[in-house]
């Protein structure tokens, strides 16, 4: 896996193109970040992470939330999330391998990195495809993915209690409601309903 990130560090991104329609596989990949994309400004059905063009916001977010100022640091942090992430210290607390948390964060950072111009679209899709094998090896459905994500978020929130960052994240109830909406079969706007879990194992096709 490290070879992928080393090759990408030597490539330079081109300016982001317009956002073409996604295929079923591409929407599935983008949808891995859906748990962390609660904002009304977030786009859950394009590689670009916002409904309106806002490259400066993506760059600001990466700097402030992740201390990522450039392409090299972006690739370094992504490699860390995919290989180890935050799940190592959480294994003992949760009793499982909480991959969903790291995968959701990883996918979100890739999309913001694309919007900030640190990687071009082909590179971003390459980075996102690297999540498929580890993710499908652990989960069989969006419901399992969401359940694991929420479990780890609760542990993370508990760890913030009493700290200066206690009020930084959205309340757990907000996250719970967001995941319920994503999983609701009647919610036709949910990308998880438009790209069900099993489509990643089927031949790719236009939506």
C-alpha positions, 0 to 999 in steps of 0.5 A, spaced: 500 500 500 505 504 501 508 504 494 501 507 491 502 513 496 509 514 494 508 514 486 502 519 487 507 523 491 511 524 485 505 526 480 502 533 480 495 535 480 491 538 474 486 543 475 479 540 477 474 539 471 467 539 472 463 534 475 461 529 471 455 524 473 458 518 477 457 510 476 454 506 481 462 504 484 463 511 484 457 513 488 459 507 493 466 510 494 463 517 495 458 514 500 463 512 505 464 519 507 456 520 508 456 519 515 461 525 516 457 529 511 451 532 515 452 539 513 447 542 508 452 545 504 455 538 503 454 534 496 453 526 497 453 524 490 459 528 487 466 527 488 467 534 489 465 535 497 460 541 496 454 543 493 457 549 490 464 551 488 468 552 494 476 550 493 478 555 499 473 552 504 476 545 502 483 548 503 482 552 510 478 545 512 484 541 511 489 546 514 485 547 520 482 540 522 488 536 519 494 540 519 494 539 511 497 544 507 499 541 501 499 534 497 505 531 501 502 532 507 495 529 505 498 523 502 502 522 508 495 523 513 491 518 508 496 513 508 496 513 516 488 513 516 488 507 511 494 503 514 493 504 522 488 510 523 485 511 530 482 504 530 488 501 534 487 504 541 480 503 540 480 496 539 480 494 546 475 499 548 470 497 542 472 489 542 472 490 535 476 492 529 472 499 528 474 500 521 468 505 519 470 511 523 477 511 519 474 509 512 469 515 513 474 520 515 479 518 509 474 518 504 472 525 506 479 527 506 480 525 499 474 529 497 477 535 500 484 534 498 481 534 491 477 540 492 483 544 494 487 542 488 492 537 492 490 531 487 486 531 481 480 527 479 484 520 477 488 520 483 482 521 488 479 515 485 485 511 485 485 513 493 478 512 494 478 505 490 484 503 495 478 502 501 474 497 497 478 491 499 479 492 507 472 495 507 468 489 504 472 484 508 469 487 514 462 489 513 456 486 509 452 492 509 451 500 510 447 498 516 453 494 519 458 500 517 453 505 520 453 501 526 460 501 527 461 508 525 456 510 531 460 506 536 466 509 535 464 516 535 460 515 542 467 512 544 471 518 541 465 523 544 466 520 551 474 521 550 473 528 549 468 529 555 471 534 560 476 537 555 477 543 551 474 540 545 468 537 549 463 542 545 467 541 538 463 536 535 456 535 533 451 532 539 451 524 538 443 525 537 445 529 531 449 524 528 444 518 530 439 522 526 443 523 520 445 516 520 438 513 521 436 518 515 441 515 511 439 508 512 431 509 511 429 505 505 424 511 504 429 516 503 430 517 496 435 522 497 440 517 501 446 515 497 446 509 500 439 507 497 442 509 490 448 505 491 446 499 495 452 495 499 452 490 494 453 494 487 461 494 489 461 487 487 457 488 481 460 490 474 460 498 474 455 502 470 452 509 469 447 511 475 
